[in-house]
């Protein structure tokens, strides 16, 4: 007879960055129901200034003071968020001409803006030279376009080489380096790019390496940083001018799914301290940059939608809401998940401790419109507010808002 106790089911990390008062979630010190009334309608995203400020402070405390923090605004390009972050971090990383405009409008210093991404159009490269921002070169094709723009405008073309390394970030949710990739120049092409930059008078500043994202294993991040530094050091020996800029990427993850825990920053801080100490003698002019998007904003935002119908189908409770994958594609499982898992979800106001298995779905005419799959939740009623936590990154701007003609989602910073 097998008497072994079954292993407990994994649970979500506690969403204790938010307070609850009298059964109501507090966002920026405001009760959720009051905030919903202030916004005027559901669905909406809400991002917390206090949590954004807190996350930057945590990183400042954990990492060496010499390390610059850059915000990758593709994670959340809401102009108010970008402007707020520009006042907290050391630089902004953009991935399009449109994002460049938002960053400049937000008051970010052009000297501390870098532009990365494959397929940069010629007008975007010209914009970058005119704006005085740093271009992370990802293709040999970009180099002569930048040189021509520099000559035409009479301005320096500031460039760094984005390197596609010969290693991957182990345990990352999304690999962006190693093997064949559309990102960056393969390591073996970098000497040719460096020679072109020197010959054509481009203002070479350094290297950008980004192996992957959404990693919760500190040891994997440390290993990638070490390998990235060693690779940059080898490549720097072939550069015709000193390295001033070394972007080691980011990859810091946040816990989305049951069983995941928050990233331990302590070993990463110690690892970066060792790199900073080496760089002081081996690349003395290089500023070390860590580029983060999701880690800055992901846990500081929620997606809020309202229950418009409660129905039971063959014993299964369905809570039908006024928003779904058209606004929160990632939580529906259709933005990079191989096997769909539930984001942390809550229903407010809270009413006691009772739980029931609920399917939380949106209003779209597709079975893919799913926010929570048979999740143990408080008994939801029409009019209740459903909160999808961990929604501050890759939310509104990463979702098909025009799908089926439903209204666009509102975003607020509180």
Secondary structure as GFF3:
##gff-version 3
##sequence-region A 1 414
A	DSSP	beta_strand	20	21	.	.	.	ID=ss1
A	DSSP	beta_strand	24	27	.	.	.	ID=ss2
A	DSSP	beta_strand	30	31	.	.	.	ID=ss3
A	DSSP	alpha_helix	32	39	.	.	.	ID=ss4
A	DSSP	beta_strand	44	47	.	.	.	ID=ss5
A	DSSP	alpha_helix	49	62	.	.	.	ID=ss6
A	DSSP	beta_strand	68	72	.	.	.	ID=ss7
A	DSSP	three_ten_helix	73	75	.	.	.	ID=ss8
A	DSSP	alpha_helix	79	86	.	.	.	ID=ss9
A	DSSP	beta_strand	91	94	.	.	.	ID=ss10
A	DSSP	alpha_helix	97	105	.	.	.	ID=ss11
A	DSSP	three_ten_helix	110	112	.	.	.	ID=ss12
A	DSSP	beta_strand	113	115	.	.	.	ID=ss13
A	DSSP	alpha_helix	122	131	.	.	.	ID=ss14
A	DSSP	beta_strand	134	137	.	.	.	ID=ss15
A	DSSP	alpha_helix	140	153	.	.	.	ID=ss16
A	DSSP	beta_strand	158	164	.	.	.	ID=ss17
A	DSSP	beta_strand	174	175	.	.	.	ID=ss18
A	DSSP	beta_strand	185	186	.	.	.	ID=ss19
A	DSSP	three_ten_helix	187	189	.	.	.	ID=ss20
A	DSSP	alpha_helix	190	200	.	.	.	ID=ss21
A	DSSP	beta_strand	203	209	.	.	.	ID=ss22
A	DSSP	beta_strand	212	213	.	.	.	ID=ss23
A	DSSP	alpha_helix	218	236	.	.	.	ID=ss24
A	DSSP	beta_strand	245	247	.	.	.	ID=ss25
A	DSSP	alpha_helix	266	282	.	.	.	ID=ss26
A	DSSP	beta_strand	287	292	.	.	.	ID=ss27
A	DSSP	alpha_helix	294	297	.	.	.	ID=ss28
A	DSSP	three_ten_helix	298	300	.	.	.	ID=ss29
A	DSSP	beta_strand	301	313	.	.	.	ID=ss30
A	DSSP	beta_strand	316	321	.	.	.	ID=ss31
A	DSSP	three_ten_helix	330	332	.	.	.	ID=ss32
A	DSSP	beta_strand	345	348	.	.	.	ID=ss33
A	DSSP	beta_strand	356	361	.	.	.	ID=ss34
A	DSSP	beta_strand	370	377	.	.	.	ID=ss35
A	DSSP	beta_strand	385	388	.	.	.	ID=ss36
A	DSSP	three_ten_helix	396	398	.	.	.	ID=ss37
A	DSSP	three_ten_helix	403	405	.	.	.	ID=ss38
A	DSSP	beta_strand	410	413	.	.	.	ID=ss39
###
